[in-house]
């Protein structure tokens, strides 16, 4: 599996750090600076968060793996299910 590199951290509001939402044995899908339709949270396996634009990321969706790397990125959810399927993680329905 290829990765897109280590994820940047940062402060995203009063008392809210990006590393806080990444912490744990799950995938995290932040939607950064975009209002694209998001999948519903995948429960304990994939957590979905929306945050304002952040220069270190740019804009879009960035799937962060539990090992700290960005495994998938896109402007919308096209391709997300295909990335997660071989990992045994089902992409949740849109919300």
N, C-alpha and C positions, 0 to 999 in steps of 0.2 A: 504494500500500500504506500503510495507516495503521500508526502505531506507538503504543505505550503509554508512551513516554517513555524517558529515559536510565535505565540500570540503576544501582542503588546498589552501591558496593563494600563492603569491610569485611574483617575478619580472621575466619576460620572455623576456628580451631584453631591449634595450635603451628606456625608457619611456613607456614600455608596462607591465602592471600588469595583472595577471590572473583575479583579481577582476573586472578590467575594462571590460573584455569581458563577465563576468557573469552579470554585472549590467543590470537590467531591468526586465520586467515581462515576460520573455521568458525562454525556455530551452536552454542550451548551451551544445554542444557536442565537447569538445576538443579531438583531436587525438594526443596523447602524445607519442612522440618518435616512431611512427609507420608510415609506408607508405601504410597501408591497404586502400582499396578503401572506399571512404566516400560517404554518401548520399549527394545530393545537399542540400543546405540550405532549411529549411522548412519555409522560409519567416520570418514573424514576430514571429512565434511560436517556431522554433528551429533554432539556429544559430550554424554553423559548423566552427571550427577553427582547424588549424594544428599548433602544437608547438613542439619544441625539447624535448627530454627526460627530465624528472623532477623527482628527487628522491622521493619527497613526494607522487607522484602518481604512479610511476612505468611506464610501457608502456602499451598502449592500448587506448580504447575509454571509455569516462566517461561522461554519460549524467547527467548534473547538472540541478536540478529542480529550478524553480523560488524561492522556499523557502530556498535555500542554501544547500540542501542535494544532494548527489549523489544518483540518483534513479536507475541507471542501469550502468553496466560496462561490457566490453567484449574485446576480442582480435580482433574481427571483428564485422560487423553489424548483425550477426546472433542473433536473439532474440530482436533486437531493435524495430522492427515494432510491435511485440507482446506486448512489454512493453507500447508503446505509444498508441496503439489502444483503450484500455479502457478509456484513458484520452481524447479521441476525437481528437488526433493529428495523422495525417497521416505521415508515414515515407516517405520522398522524395526519388526520384529515385537516383541511384548512379551517381556520376560524376567522 
